[in-house]
Amino acid sequence: MDIDEKVKKNLKKRAMGKESESVSSPKRSKANDGAVATKEAKPKKKTKEEEEEIYKWWEEERQRDEEADGTIKWTQLEHNGVLFPPEYVPHGVKMRYNGKPITLTPEAEEVASFFAALLETDHAKNPTFQKNFFNDWKEVLKQDPRNPQITDFDKCDFRPIWEKFEADKEKKKQMTKEEKLQKKEERTKMEEPFLYAVVDGRKEKVGNFRIEPPGLFRGRGDHPKTGKLKKRVMPEQVTLNIDEHAKIPDPPAGHKWGGIVHDQTATWLATWKENVNGSFKYVFLAASSSWKGQSDMQKFEKARELKNHVGKIRANYTADLKDKLSETRQRATAMYLIDRLALRAGNEKGDDEADTVGCCSLRYEHVELEPPNTLHFDFLGKDSIRYQNSVEVEPQVFKNIKIFKNQVGPGHMIFDRLTTTGLNKHLNNCMKGLSAKVFRTYNASHTFQQQLDKLTNPKDTLPDKMLSFNRANREVAVLCNHQRTASKTHVQQMAKMQNKIRALKYQRMRLRKQLFQMEPGMKKKRPDLKQDESDLEDDWIVEHENDLIEKEREKIKTKFEKQNEKLAAEGGKPLPQSDLKDKLKAVDEMEARLKKERKTGAITPKPNMTVDKILTQIEKMDQRINAAKIQATDKEENKEIALGTSKMNYIDPRISVAWCKKNDVPLEKVFSKTLLEKFRWAQTVDAKWVRSKDLLMPMEWGY
């Protein structure tokens, strides 16, 4: 029985009032049973989304806190396990060693292919990546005596394999639409059994059900383990968490699961340990699931709760900045930096981990002092993203940092008497559940709300409102140090956008000339339309018009060929070449007309055109040009800032929803499809959510 059938069976049992013990939920209300029964009794056509039986947990009146304290999370959990990557199929292409072709075993060839696939990337040119890969590959080579003795990386030539992969990419590009569709259908059929799980009779989407394929670890930033071999995960390494009454999924043929557990306090479906960093990987339900939604809501509610305590917390740590006990002063100073700069708490790292730090693990060299009270920070934060910031701080904070640095000396941690564990324990005493991350969430949402209020003009156009939204989001990203490296193609993309703006201005110029040709007196009535476009040089216009002509010819030829292909497939006669010539003749006439217009400077309007129609088109063109300019500005400002992380994890989505409703902005403009599904629970608030105490139970957001 598949998951869909199980869900239908469970829903039917609920409707009949005979739900089995393995599916029952002690907190299920009669009202819910009645709703299900009504749906079963009166079947009707449903949309695809309705068929997924979305569980609106946020509409229930039960206490959510009971579900986040390590107690029972489910009474029924059924799923089909995980999807393993396909077995390696040898390609037989030989690499070269010292100029000679080398035959490798399939195992050694696979690892060599991992490196070959990255040959033209920055990873393959990284000495640390090369060293780690080569050391791990030599271990694979040793496992089979048939492998050749390869001892010098510089003598290895992986280009023949790289060229094979490049040829494969080209073949893939040449695939027909039908071939691509067939591949997609095959992939969908293979993934289908793993897409959903059954949780207490509900069908819930699974998140990362695919086991990551083997490859070379890349890491973030300057990671010391970059290039190491990520080994293939076998079923014997995987533990499944599933209902004890459920059918255990069949492992791949010839294998068995590493373990089966029935942990009702856990929300993971499967787990295994990866070999590079020794960390545990988990399969959870998707971001749109009820479990993840409840977790998100609790996180943001915890940040809202901080508003009731933050005044007292700040007063206490401000007083503690002058405490006689060094340990207390260090803790107070760290709390000040975490609150003021939204720093992560930070943990000590081992020698085999990236040298990333947070507040508690800052070292002497990470903070420079500039009297009277400026601190200059420069260190690698999470994911090896560099944090550089200069900030004026309270004189006592400056004094404390100076004392701590003098006490520890170069190379040592500034807060040598403070641990992350000790800090979080103290924060929890200040407010139950408080941690450094709660401060980050609180300050991120606070900053976002402040910036939205400051930047948004209700009378602005939609593009202008979106620019304000993104600028508010950008302030949060800067606060949280969510940076990214500017795309290598950014300059080309910006040039393309500027060219698009020029093309729109070209269309507006043609409309203006048609207007003046139709009614010369309009130059006096509308002097604002008389001004020529400043960046439409004659050479650019010629080039643009030639490009338009060429694209029109290609469009006609492509359409003609597709029509003949369709006729051939249906057994019909092909269209004569004379048809194509007639259509191309119209393009030739268009080309001649454009040349004449450039020469005379006059553009004759179409017969059905009127002054009012032209003015309307000019107004629409102005709007399109303005929107394109705003889009270009937004892209330029975002080139080194990642907006997604703060929007997904740190900004309360209800602020965005309320802003959209208040300013008539479609939610689809600020949330991707994934985020719309993830934040379904937040979409019930109205435009007054931010300010209304009635809607802000138990307290106003009020940052």
N, C-alpha and C positions, 0 to 999 in steps of 0.2 A: 504494500500500500504506500503510495507516494505522499508527500507532505500536503498537497492540495486536497487529496481524498481524506486525509486525517483531519484536516481543518473542517471540511464539510461534515464529516461524521460527528466531530465534537460539537459543532454548532447545532446539528440536528438533535443531538442528545440534550443539549441545553434547552432547546425549544420544547422538547417533550418532558422536561423536568426530570430526566433520568441520566444525568451526567455521571460518568464513571468516576471512581475514586481517584484513578491516576491522573485525571484531567481537572479535578475539582480545585477551586481556589477558595479558601476560607473567607476572603474579603470580597467575594463577588456578590453584588447586590441583586435583589429581585428586580429592580428597575432595569438592570442590564439584561436579565433573562427575558423580560417582557419585550424589550427592544429587539432582541434576536428573534424571538418567537414571531413577532410581527413581520420581520423581514422574510422569515421562512414561509409564513402563511401566505404572504402576498408577493410572490416572486415578480421581479421586473427587471428590465434591462439595466445594467449597471455600467458605469464607466470603468476603465482599467484600474483607476485609483481606488474606486469603491470596492472593486473585486478583491483588492488586497486587504480589505477589512481593517482600515486604519484604526488603531486603538487610541482613542482620545483620553488618555489617562489624566490630562490636566483638568478635565471636566468633573472628575470624581472628587468627592468630598472627604476622602480618607486622608489621614495624616501621612505626608510624604516622609517625614523624618524617621518614621519607623522602618522604612525600607533602606536606609543608608547607614545603619549602625551594625552591620555584620550579621543581621538576622536572615531569615528565609527570604530569598529573592524569587523563587519559583517552586511550583509543585509538579509541573510537567515541563520537560525539556527534551525535545527530539530534533535531531538533525542528521545529515548524511556525511558528517566528517569533513575532511579537507580534500582539496584537489591538488594532486602532485603534478609537477611539471613532467613532460614526456621524457622518456629515456633518450640518452644521447645516440644520435645516428652518425657514425663516422663519415666524413666527406672524402677522405683519402688524398687530399691535397697535401703535398710534402713541403715542409719548411726547409730552409737551408741552414747548415751549420758549417762555418768556415768555407762557404761557397758551394758545399755539396748537398744534394737533396737527402733528407733524412726521413726514414720510415719510423713512425711512432705507433705505439699501441693505442687503442681507442681512448683509454683513460688519459694518457699523456697528450694525445691530440686534442682532446676536449679542453684541457687547461691551456694549452698553447693557443687554441682558438679564442679563448677568453681575452688573452692579451692582444692577439692579432686584430680582433674586432675594434680595439681601442687605439690602434696604432697611430692614427692621425689626430688623437686628442691630447690635451694637456696632461692627462693622467699618465699616458705611456711615456711622456717625456720627463716625468717627475722621478728623480733618482731614488727616493724612498719607495715609490710605487714599484719601480723596476727591481729594486733589491728584494722587497718582500715577495713579489711575484716569483722571482727566480729561485729564491730559497724554497718556497713551497712547491714549485714545479719540480725542482730537483728531488724532493722527497717522493713525489709521484713517480718520477722516472726510476727511482731506486726499487720501487715495488715490483717491477717486472724486469728480469734480466735481458729480455729481448730489446729493451730500450737502449739506445746508444749512450755513450758517455759524453754528457754535455756539461762542461765546467766553466765556460766563459760566456757571460751574457752578451758581450760585445760582438761575439762571433755568430750570434743567432740572427737569422733573417726571417721574419714572420710575414714579409710582404706577399709571398704567393698566396697565403691563406687570406690575407686582407683583400687581395684582388679578387679572390673567389667570392668573398662576402659582398664586395662592391658590385660584382656582376649579378649576384642574387638580388640585390636591391633594385637594379635596373630591370630585371625580369619581373619583379613584383610590381614595378611601376607600369609595366606593359600589360599587366593582366587586364582582361576584359571586365566589364561591369558584372557580367554573369559569373565569372570565376571568383571575383571578390565577394559577391553575394553568397556563393556556395561555401567559401571559406568561412564567412561570418556565420552562416547557418550551422556549419559543423562545430564551430567554437561555442555557439550558443547552446547547441544540443549537449555538448560535453559539460558545460558549466551549469546547466539548468538544475540538476539535482542538488546542487550545493547553495543555491541562491537564497533559500529560505529555511528557517527553523520554526518549530511549533513551540510556543511558550504559553503554558496554561490555556491551551485551546486557540491561541491567536497565531496567525501567520506573521512572522517578523523577518525582515530582510537581514541577511548575514553580511558582515562587512568584508574583511580581508580573508576570504575562504581559501585563497590560493597559497600554497607553500611556495616561498620564494625560490626560484631556480638557482642552481650553483653559479658561481661567477667570481669576480675579483672585487673585494671590498674597496669602496672608494672613500667613505667617510666624509666628514665636513672639514673644510679648511685644511690646516696642516696636521692631519691625523697621522700619528706614528705607525699605525697598522694599515695604512692605505696600500692596496695592492695584494694583500693576503688573500688566500684562497678560501672562499665561502663554499664549504663542502655540500654535497647533495644531502638533503634531509630525507632520512628513511622512515617508513612507518613505525619501525621499532623505537624511534626517538620521540614519537608523538603520543601524548596522553589526551584522551577525550573526556570531556565532562558532559554527562548525559543522564537522563532519567533512568533509574534502575529498572523500570518496567518497559522502557523503550527497546526497540530492536537495535542492537549494536551494528553500526555500519560495517560493511565488508571492507577489509583492507585490500590493497592491491594484491593480485595473485602472487603467492609464494611468500607473503609477508604477514606479520601480525602487529597489532598495536602495542606501543610501549606500555600503555596502562589505560584503564577505564575507571573513572571516579564518578561519584554522584554527589558533588558538593553543591548543596542548595543555597549556600551563602555566597557562592561565586557567580560571576556573570560571564566568564570566559567559556568558550565551547571547546577549544583545543589549545594545547601548549607544547612547546619543545624548546630545547636549548641550542642556540647557534654557536658555532665553533670559534669565531673570530674574537669576540669580546666576552664570550661565556654568558651572555644575557639570555633571558627567557623571552620568547616570542609568544604572542597570544592571538587567538581568533575571537573576536567579539561580534556582537550584533552591529548592524550598520549605524551610522550617525543619526539616521532618522528613526531608530528604534525607540521604544518606550524607556528602556533602561538608560540609554545614553541621554535621552531628553530629560529624564528625571534628574540625572547626574548634573547636566548643564544647569537646569533650573535651580537646583540646590546650591550650586557653585555661585550663581549670580545673587541668589537670596542671601547667601553668607556675606557677599560683598556689600549688599544693601544693609545688612545688619550691622556692619562695621561703623556705619554712620552714627549709630547710637553710642558707640564706645570711643570713636576716634579722638574726640576732644580730650577725654580723660587720659587716653593712651599717650597722646602728644604732650600733655602737661606733665605726665609722669616721666617720660623719657627725657624731656627738656630739663627737669629738675635733676635727673640722674646723671646728666652730662657733667655735673660738678661733684659727683659722689666721691668720697675719699677712697673707696675700693676700686682699684683699677679694672677688675672684672666687670663691675657694674657700669663704669664709664665706657668701657669698650662695647658692652651690649647696647647702651643708650645711643652711642655714636653710630653703631651699625643700624639700629632701628631708624635713626634720623635719615641715613643714606637710603635705606630701603623705602621709606615713606616718601622722601623728597625726590629721589631719582628713579624709583621703580626698579631698583636693582634686584636680581635674584639673590637668594641666600648664599648659594654656592657650596660645593663640597670639595674635600681634598681628592686629588687625582693620583693614581698610581703612575709608575714610570712608563707603563705601556699604554697610557691613555693620553688624549690630546690635552695640552696645557691650557685648559680653559678654567676661568675662575669666576666667582661671584663675590658678593660683599664680604662674607666671612673669610674667604680665602685670598683676599687681596694681599699682594706682597709689597714690600718697600718700594720697588721700582715702578709699581702700577699707579702711584699717586705722587704728583709733584706739587709742591707748595709755592704759592705766590702771595706774599704779604700784600694787603693786610688779611684777606680772608678768602682767597680764591684757590680752589683745588682743581688740578688738571688730571683727569683720569685717562689712562691708555692701557687697555688689557684685552685679551681675547675672552669673549663671553661664550654663551652656549652656542654650539655648532661652529666654534672657532670664528665667530663674527666679531670683528674688532669694535671695541667700545671706546670712543674718544669723546670726551666732554669736558668743558670747563665751566665751573659753576661757583658762584659766590655762596658761602655757607655762613652759618652763625659763627661769631668769633670764638665761642667755646668749642665748637666742632673743629674748627681750624687748629686751635690750640691743642685739643686732644690728639688729633692725627699727627701733629708735629711731635708730641711727647711719645706716642706709640712707635713712630718711626725711629726716633732716637734710641728707644729702648731695645728694639729688635735688630736694627741694622740691615744692610743690603742683603737681598736673597731670602729674607724671612717674612712670615706672615705678619701683617700689621696688627690684626686682632688675634694675638697669640694665645689669649686666655678665653677665647670664645669659640664654640662649635655650633654648627648648624642645628644639631640636636638640642643643645642647650638653649639656643635662641628660640626655636619653635616651641619648646616646652614653656618658656617664659611667655611667648605670645599667646599660647593656649590658656595660660592662667589669666591673661588680660581679657580674653574673650574666647569662649569655647569654639574650637575649630579654626582659630586664627593662625595664619602662617604668612610667610613672606609673599606667597602667591596670591593670597587674598588681598594684600595691600596692592599688588600689581593690578589685579582685576578692578579693585575699588578706584584706584587712581586713573586707570585707563578709561573706565566708564565716566568718571568725573570730568576728565579732560575732554572726552568726546562730547558730552552734553554741553559743557561750557563753550566749546568751539562751534557747535551747531547753532547755539543761541546767538553767538557773536556774528557768525558769517552768513546765516540764512536770511534772505530777504523774500518774504512771501510773494512779492510782485515780480520776482525774477522769472526768466524763462526756465524751462525744464533743464536744458544743458547747464545754465548758470547755477541752478540749485544742486545739480549733480557735482559740479566743480566744488561748491561749498562743502558738500557731503564728503567728497574725497579729500579735501584739504583738512577737514576735521579728523578724518580717519588717519591722515598722514601725520598729524600732530601726535596721535596715539602711537603710531608705528615708530616715530622718532623717540618718543618717551621710553618705549619698550625695547629700543635698539633692534628693530626688525629691518635690517638692511639687506640689500642684495647687490650683486655686481651688475653694473649696467650691461645690457645685452650687447653682444658683438655686432649685431645688426641694427642697433638703436639709431645710429646716424643715418643709415639707409632708410629706416622706417620713418624717421622724421622728415627726410627729404621727400619721401613718397606722400606723406600727409600734406606737406607744403605744396607739392605739385597738384594734389587734389583740390586744395583751396584755390590755387591759380586757375584750375579747370572750371571751378564754379564761378570765379570772377569773370572768366572768359564768356561763360553763358550769360552772366548778368550784363556784360558789355554789349553783347549782341542784342539783348532785349532792349537796352537803352537806345541803341542806334535805330532799332525798329520803331521805337516809340517816337523818337525825334523825326524819323522819316514820315511817320503817319501824321504827327501833329507837331510841326516846328515850334509853335508857340509854347510847347511844354518846357522848353529850355528856360524860359522866364518864370513859368509857374512853379517848376520844380528845379531850382538851381542846384539842389543837392544831388541830382542825377546827372548833372552836366560834367562833373569831375571825372576825368579818365582814371582807369585803374593804374596805380603807380608801379606795380610789378609785372605788368604784361608788356614786355619788350617785343618789338617786331619780330626778332629772331625766334623768341619763344613761341609766338603765335603761329609762325610758319611751321615750326617743328611740331607743335601740338596738332595743328590741322592735318599735317601729313600723317601723323600717328592715327588720328581719327579715321582718315581715309583708308589707311592700311588695315586697321581693325575691322572696319566695315566690310572690306573685301574678304578678309579671313572669315568673318562671321557668315557671309553669304555662301562661301565655298564649303565651309563646314556643314552648314544646314543642308546644302545641296547633296553632299556626300552621305549624310545620315538618312536623308529621304530615299536615296537610291539603295542604301543598305537595307532599309526597312522594306522597300518594294521587292528587293531580291529575296529577302527572307520569306515574304508572302507569295513569292512566285510571280510577281508582276513585272511589267516592262520598265526598264529604267527611264528616268526623265532624259530628254534629249539635251545635248550640250548647248543648243540654242537658247534653252531656258536660262542656263547659267550666264551666257553671254548677255542676254537682255537685262538680267539683274545687275550684272557688273557694269553695264552701260550706264545705269542710273547712278552708280558710284562715280563714274567718270564725269558725268554731268555735274554731280555735287562738287567734285574737285575743281572743275572749271568755274563754277559759281563762286566758290570760296576765293579763288584767285582774283576774280573780277571784283569781289567785295573788298578785298585787301587793297586793290588798286584805286577804287573809287571812294572807299571809306563809307559807303552807304549800304545798308542791308534792307532789302524790300520785305515787308511783313507778309505772312501768309494771308490768302484771301479771307479766311474766316476770323482773322485776328482783329480785336478791337482795343481801344486805348485802355479801357477798364481791365480787360484780360491781361494785357501786358503789365499794367501796374500791379495786378494781383500776383503775376508770376515773378516780378522783380521783388516784391515783398517776401514771397516764399524763398527766393534765392538768397535774400539777405539773411533769412533765418538759417538756411543751410550753411552759409558761409560762417555765420557766427558760431553755430554748433561745431563746425569743423575746426575753427580756431580754438575753441574751448577744449575740444578733444586733444588737439596738439599740445596746448599748454599743460593739460592734465598729464599727458604722457611724458612730457619733458620733466615735469616736477616729480614724477613717480619713477624715474629711471633707476634710482638707487635705493628706493624704498619699497618694501614688501607690505602691501596693505592687507593681504589675506589672513595672516596669522592673528593680528589683533581683532579683525572682524569676526573670525571664527572662534577665538578662544578667550579674549579679554574684554570685549565691549558687550555689554548686556544688549541682546538683540531687540529687546522691547523698546529701547531708546530709538533704534532705527525704524522699527515698525510705527511707533507713535509719530516720528518725524515725517515719515512717508504719508501717513494718513492726514496729518495736519497740513502738509504742503502739496497734496494731490500728486505725489510721486508714486508711480507703480512700484510695488515691492520688487518686481523682477529687475528693476534698474539698480537696486542696491544689493540684492541677494542672488547668487547663482541658483540653478535648479537644485543643486546639492544642499545649499544652505537653506533654501525654502523648505525642503523636506526635514532638515535637521532642526530647524526652529519653528516647526508647526505650532508648538505650544506657546510661542511668543506672539503669534499673529492674532490673538484674541483681544489684545489691548486696543483701546481707541486712541484718538488724537490727543486726549487730555491726560494720558497716563502719567506723564512726567510730573505734572503739577497737582493732580487731583489726589488728595489724601484718601478718598473713598476707594480709588482704584489701586492705591499703593499700600495695601495691607501688608504688614502691620505698621509701616512707616513710609514717609515720603522719600523718594530717591534723594532729592535735596542736596546735591553736592555743592 
